[in-house]
Amino acid sequence: MKPGGYLIIFGASKTFHRLVCAVEDSGLSIRDQLMWLYGMGMPKSSNIGKKLPDWKGWG
């Protein structure tokens, strides 16, 4: 790699720290990181009919 060149690497979010350590151990420096983090759970709805008795008397 020529001086001043760029390296684009991709890795999993769980093991990204290992990837960064390997790049730094090879003598390169990390400039910028772009990460895409997301949740694994799907949003669930609530049955409002079951929740109404809990709020009786409010408002």
Residue pairs with C-beta under 8 A, 6 or more apart in sequence:
1 7
7 23
7 28
9 19
9 23
11 18
11 19
13 35
13 36
13 37
16 35
20 30
20 33
23 30
24 30
